[in-house]
Amino acid sequence: MGRKFIDCRDFPSDVKCTVALSADSEEELVEAAAQHARVVHGHDDTPEFREALRKDMKEGSPPA
């Protein structure tokens, strides 16, 4: 399995977040992204939200 990432810049918000998270493990990335989304963006950490995070993952590393 290759590296995967989620980039907040792909989801414009009032916070104007520029955080990008990456990990070698899909589970590790979902956990980190769910925590970030809950704390910074106020999202509820639900199974449906975590599934949406999985769908938003991209292969590789985030652009600089």
Secondary structure per residue as TSV (DSSP state, phi and psi in degrees):
chain	resnum	aa	ss	phi	psi
A	1	M	-	360.0	132.8
A	2	G	-	-88.2	172.9
A	3	R	-	-66.2	145.6
A	4	K	E	-130.3	158.3
A	5	F	E	-147.0	160.0
A	6	I	E	-131.1	133.3
A	7	D	E	-121.9	118.5
A	8	C	G	-61.1	-24.3
A	9	R	G	-63.5	-18.0
A	10	D	G	-78.1	-8.6
A	11	F	S	-130.5	80.7
A	12	P	-	-54.5	140.0
A	13	S	-	-148.9	172.1
A	14	D	T	-62.2	-27.2
A	15	V	T	-72.6	-23.9
A	16	K	-	55.6	46.2
A	17	C	-	-69.8	137.3
A	18	T	-	-117.9	18.2
A	19	V	-	-74.7	137.9
A	20	A	E	-126.7	131.5
A	21	L	E	-114.0	141.2
A	22	S	E	-141.8	155.3
A	23	A	E	-160.7	160.7
A	24	D	S	-81.4	-24.1
A	25	S	S	-108.3	132.1
A	26	E	H	-60.5	-40.8
A	27	E	H	-63.7	-41.6
A	28	E	H	-64.2	-40.5
A	29	L	H	-67.7	-42.3
A	30	V	H	-62.0	-43.5
A	31	E	H	-61.3	-47.8
A	32	A	H	-66.1	-42.3
A	33	A	H	-67.5	-39.0
A	34	A	H	-64.5	-42.6
A	35	Q	H	-63.2	-45.1
A	36	H	H	-61.6	-47.2
A	37	A	H	-62.2	-36.4
A	38	R	H	-70.2	-50.2
A	39	V	H	-72.9	-46.5
A	40	V	H	-87.1	-40.1
A	41	H	H	-106.0	-6.5
A	42	G	-	76.8	17.1
A	43	H	-	-73.5	152.0
A	44	D	-	-82.4	135.8
A	45	D	-	-88.5	90.9
A	46	T	-	-117.3	162.9
A	47	P	H	-57.8	-36.2
A	48	E	H	-66.3	-40.2
A	49	F	H	-65.7	-42.4
A	50	R	H	-63.5	-35.2
A	51	E	H	-66.4	-39.6
A	52	A	H	-63.0	-38.9
A	53	L	H	-60.5	-42.7
A	54	R	H	-58.9	-40.1
A	55	K	H	-70.3	-25.6
A	56	D	H	-87.0	-6.5
A	57	M	-	-66.2	146.4
A	58	K	E	-123.4	154.1
A	59	E	E	-77.5	145.1
A	60	G	S	98.1	-151.5
A	61	S	-	-120.1	151.2
A	62	P	-	-65.5	148.7
A	63	P	-	-68.4	152.9
A	64	A	-	-71.2	360.0
